[in-house]
Every structure is written in C-alpha cells, then in structure tokens.
Amino acid sequence: MAEIAVPVTPRGVSLLALGFRPFFLAAAGAAVILMGLWLAMLAGWIPLERYYGFAIWHAHEMLFGYSAAVIAGFLLTATRNWTGIATLSGSALGALTLLWLGARVAPFLPIPGGFVATLDLAFFPLLAASLFRPLWTGKNRTNRIFLLLMAGMALASLLVHLQALGMTASTATRGNRLMLDLVLLTMLMVAGRIMPFFTERGILGAKPVTRPWVERLTFVVAPLVAAANLLSPNESIGSTLALILGCIQAVRLAGWHDRRAWGIPILSVLYLGYLWLIAGLLLEGFAGLDLVSLYPALHALTTGAIGVFTIGMMARVTLGHTGRDMRSSGLTNLAFALANLAAFTRVLMPILLPDSYSVWLYLSGLLWILAFGLFLWVHAPMLMAPRADGRPG
C-alpha cells in the first residue's frame, strides 16, 4: 500500500527521488498561494484573473492545480508499489512538476491564451503516458482504470479551455464539474484500497468489512453521477444519484469503521474526509429537492472531502515514504483540525447564519491557509531531505 517503501535509485536531489516528494510539496504550496490569491481578489487587493474568469479560475485551480498535484504524487508513488515497476524520478519527474507549475503561473503572464491552454492540457496526457506501462502491464488489471480517469480529466480540462479561448459559450462549468466528479471517483477507488488496510494495520484486532455488493454499487452509481452532471447539469437526475451514492458510502464506511480509530489522528482524519464526502453527496441530493443551496454541497465535497482526505493522505504517505514512524505530530494534528474547521465554516455556517456569508467565506479561506501552512512547516523538510532510515526513495 501507499506507505510501503520500494527501494529505488534516486537521481540527483532527494526531492526528485519519488513522485510524492515534489508533487506533495507543490500541492501544499498551491493550497496556500491559490487560496491567498482568491481571497485577495475577493477583497479587491489584486486584479481579477482574466484568462479563465474569476470564479472559474478558483474552481479550476483547486481541482486542476491542487487536486491534480496530489493525484500525480500519489499515483507516481503508489503505482511503483503496486506493480514493482519504476515510475518517474530525477529530471523527468522535475520536468513534469515544472509543467504543472507553469500551467499555474501562465494565466497571469502576458502570453497568448493558446500557450496557456497547451501547458495545462499537456499535464494529464504526459502523466498518463509515464504511468501507462506499469498500470497496463501490472498484474492487477483494475489499475488500468486510472488511465481512463486521467483521460477523463484531460477532457474536463479541454472543456474549460475551450470556453476560455472563446471557442464555446458554456463548457467551463461542465469541465470543472466533470473534474470534481473524477477526483471524487479517484478518491473512492483509493479509499477502498487503503482505509480497510490502514484500519487493520493501525488497530490491533480490527476487522474492517468490505462488502462486495457495496463495492459494485459504488462503482456503478459514481460514474452515473459524473455522466449525469456532464450531460444534464442542474437536472434532478444527478442530485438523485448523488443522494443514492451518499447512502451507499455511509454503508461502506460503516463496514470499515472501528471506534478506536478516533484516537489515532493519522487515521481519523481519513474517516473525517470520508464523512465530508458522504455529507456532500447527501447535501447535493437535498439541493436537488430545493432544501438547501448547491454551494454548501459543492464545498463539502471540495473543502471538506478533498481537502481533509488529501491532507491526511499526504501526511501519511510522507511519513511512510521518508522512513518515519506512522505518528502525526502535534502541529500536524492541528493542521488536520484546522482543515476540518475550514470545511465546517465554509459549509455549515452559511446555512446557519447566512447574513454573515462573507465573514464565513474569508474565515474559511484563512483557516485553509493555516492548515496547509502548518503542513508545509512540518513536512516540507521531510519531502526535501533523504529518508530518515537511510534507504533510497
């Protein structure tokens, strides 16, 4: 699994030894900087981003910027473990990371829009190409689905850029939503592999239950949610399917759950991220019934599910792959708490006290910045230094 190190031969600096190192560092840095830029734009302190458009840029960068970096770092590392076949390291890994970084910076530069689009659109095809051999030739054929997911993410990016370049009138929102659904589908796949494993490994005598019928339903309904949102956005069919998927995930999580997990922060943060996923899906279903606005649902899925789950995953993978004990520090636990508080402030407080909406928006953003700033403070030195146990990787 993800925290099990496979010996590799590092080329150059430790930062480029395995994919999680540069991409987790980039993801956490982007979480801080992108949110800071968003808040500064909202406050009128800096000019609005013009290539994508203000609101579309925010959604795009948190999905194709932050989330894409986490996915790249995880897959480049986990695929090596799953298959025993080498993935990118050294200068090739550095070049892919710089491509991702260039796509984040390009919209703010006085360059043609076509160049901005080319930089961003190239990322997922190149990531997929680098992972094609190990994912396709590995013994577990299920891993090939990640190639299909990356193809879908490239399509989602194309939909956003077609509108940014003026070639379509209204495809950017669909593209961002498709990317969100694909990120969540990736999360569902990864969680199914790691959460029962981590629970069993981390709690003496734990016996998480994975029910085959729940797994089958999960991966039937989740793609249907993505298809419905792409083909018929804002229609009731998507929200109904989301409600059904949320109920299925509640059953799924109940099978894995062990109450002792709540005393282990490095494990409980993953449970909390999954609870945010369930809450977001249920809220989306309620939004389809006009019981709540769609925005709390979307932020439960993004700030909550993606934000909380990924900060926990990045902390765990970093500890395991740098040869350290699987125990989160006090500052890391504080970062977990702040990430959850950011989600709570962004999702629930606007429902409870809608008249103070702007206060909750800014407060949530600041809490998010603090959470990932603490993550960087603790984990950036680990990501840039050789393994503590002296092994390569």
C-alpha positions, -999 to 999 in steps of 0.1 A, spaced: 0 0 0 9 36 -2 31 39 28 53 9 20 86 20 5 100 2 -25 138 7 -29 147 30 -59 178 46 -72 174 83 -67 188 106 -94 200 139 -82 184 156 -52 161 137 -28 132 160 -38 131 142 -72 136 106 -59 98 97 -59 67 114 -72 52 122 -39 81 145 -29 78 173 -55 41 170 -61 30 170 -24 53 200 -18 37 217 -49 2 208 -38 5 222 -3 22 253 -16 -5 258 -41 -32 253 -14 -17 282 4 -9 305 -25 -40 299 -46 -63 304 -17 -44 336 -8 -48 349 -43 -85 341 -43 -91 360 -10 -70 389 -23 -91 390 -55 -123 389 -35 -111 418 -13 -101 438 -44 -65 439 -34 -52 425 -67 -68 424 -102 -91 396 -111 -78 367 -131 -89 372 -167 -80 342 -188 -104 317 -172 -127 343 -155 -128 350 -118 -150 322 -103 -140 296 -129 -103 302 -122 -109 295 -85 -126 262 -92 -102 252 -119 -71 258 -99 -83 240 -68 -91 210 -90 -66 210 -118 -40 227 -96 -41 214 -61 -61 182 -66 -41 172 -97 -8 176 -79 -20 153 -51 -32 127 -75 0 128 -95 22 125 -64 1 96 -51 -1 76 -84 36 81 -92 44 66 -58 17 40 -53 19 26 -88 56 17 -82 45 -1 -51 15 -19 -67 35 -31 -97 72 -31 -88 78 -12 -120 97 21 -118 79 54 -123 93 89 -130 122 101 -110 151 126 -114 150 151 -142 119 136 -159 99 140 -127 113 175 -123 102 184 -158 66 171 -152 65 191 -120 77 223 -138 50 217 -164 23 217 -137 38 248 -121 40 266 -155 3 260 -160 -5 277 -127 16 307 -135 8 311 -172 -27 327 -168 -11 357 -151 15 363 -178 11 384 -209 12 354 -232 -13 341 -258 -42 321 -245 -33 292 -267 0 288 -249 -17 288 -215 -41 261 -227 -13 240 -242 7 240 -209 -24 229 -189 -37 204 -214 -4 186 -217 -2 176 -180 -26 146 -178 -16 130 -211 20 132 -201 13 119 -166 -8 90 -181 20 83 -206 45 80 -178 23 56 -159 10 36 -189 35 7 -188 33 -1 -151 -5 4 -149 -12 -16 -181 13 -44 -177 9 -49 -139 -9 -80 -126 -39 -61 -112 -60 -51 -143 -82 -29 -121 -53 -4 -121 -59 4 -157 -90 23 -147 -66 51 -135 -56 56 -172 -93 61 -181 -97 85 -152 -67 106 -164 -82 106 -200 -114 120 -185 -95 146 -166 -78 157 -198 -113 160 -214 -125 181 -184 -95 204 -188 -103 208 -225 -139 218 -218 -126 246 -196 -101 259 -221 -125 258 -250 -146 284 -232 -115 304 -220 -104 307 -256 -138 318 -268 -145 287 -288 -176 277 -268 -200 297 -247 -207 275 -216 -184 244 -213 -162 256 -184 -186 249 -156 -192 214 -171 -155 208 -173 -148 218 -137 -178 197 -125 -165 167 -145 -131 171 -129 -147 173 -95 -166 141 -101 -135 123 -114 -114 134 -84 -141 120 -62 -142 88 -81 -104 85 -77 -109 91 -40 -135 64 -39 -111 39 -55 -81 49 -34 -102 48 -1 -114 13 -9 -78 1 -10 -63 20 18 -89 26 45 -96 -10 54 -59 -18 52 -48 12 74 -76 4 99 -64 -33 102 -28 -23 103 -32 6 128 -57 -10 153 -49 -43 170 -76 -68 163 -96 -46 139 -116 -64 113 -129 -40 87 -156 -54 64 -157 -48 27 -190 -59 12 -188 -69 -25 -224 -56 -32 -215 -22 -18 -183 -20 -39 -202 -30 -70 -229 -4 -64 -203 23 -56 -186 19 -90 -219 17 -109 -235 48 -93 -204 70 -91 -198 70 -129 -235 76 -134 -233 107 -112 -204 120 -133 -222 113 -166 -255 129 -154 -237 160 -143 -218 162 -177 -248 156 -200 -276 172 -180 -262 197 -155 -286 211 -129 -311 184 -136 -327 163 -108 -312 130 -120 -277 140 -110 -288 151 -75 -309 119 -70 -280 97 -80 -257 117 -56 -282 111 -28 -282 73 -35 -243 73 -37 -241 91 -4 -263 64 13 -241 37 -3 -210 53 10 -224 55 45 -229 17 45 -194 13 30 -177 34 58 -197 17 85 -182 -16 73 -146 -3 77 -152 16 109 -136 8 142 -143 33 170 -107 31 182 -97 49 150 -108 82 166 -79 80 190 -54 79 161 -53 113 143 -34 100 112 -63 75 107 -93 95 120 -85 123 95 -92 99 67 -125 89 83 -134 126 86 -126 132 50 -149 104 40 -176 117 63 -174 150 44 -178 131 12 -209 115 24 -222 148 37 -215 165 4 -233 138 -16 -263 140 7 -264 178 6 -263 176 -32 -293 153 -31 -311 178 -8 -302 206 -31 -320 188 -59 -350 188 -37 -346 226 -31 -340 220 6 -306 237 6 -284 256 -19 -260 237 -41 -230 257 -28 -227 240 6 -228 207 -11 -200 216 -35 -178 229 -7 -185 199 14 -171 178 -15 -142 201 -21 -131 219 10 -143 190 31 -139 157 13 -110 165 -9 -92 190 14 -94 169 46 -88 135 30 -58 146 9 -41 165 37 -44 133 58 -31 111 29 -2 134 21 9 134 58 7 96 60 25 89 27 52 114 36 58 98 69 59 63 55 80 70 24 106 90 43 112 62 68 95 77 98 71 63 124 34 65 115 26 91 141 14 126 133 30 154 153 10 179 174 13 205 147 1 181 120 -29 172 142 -36 209 145 -34 212 107 -60 183 105 -83 202 129 -79 235 110 -87 218 77 -119 204 92 -128 237 108 -123 254 74 -148 230 59 -172 235 88 -170 272 84 -175 271 46 -203 246 45 -224 248 77 -220 283 89 -235 299 58 -265 276 63 -269 285 99 -261 322 97 -264 333 60 -264 370 67 -227 367 76 -218 348 44 -188 369 35 -174 365 70 -175 327 68 -160 328 33 -129 348 44 -126 329 77 -127 295 59 -101 306 35 -78 318 63 -83 285 82 -74 266 50 -42 286 45 -32 280 82 -39 243 78 -17 238 47 9 263 60 13 240 91 15 210 68 43 227 49 61 237 81 62 201 93 65 181 61 85 203 36 118 194 53 109 157 51 100 160 15 133 176 6 156 155 27 169 119 23 149 92 40 154 91 78 162 54 77 189 58 51 171 38 24 167 52 -11 134 67 -21 
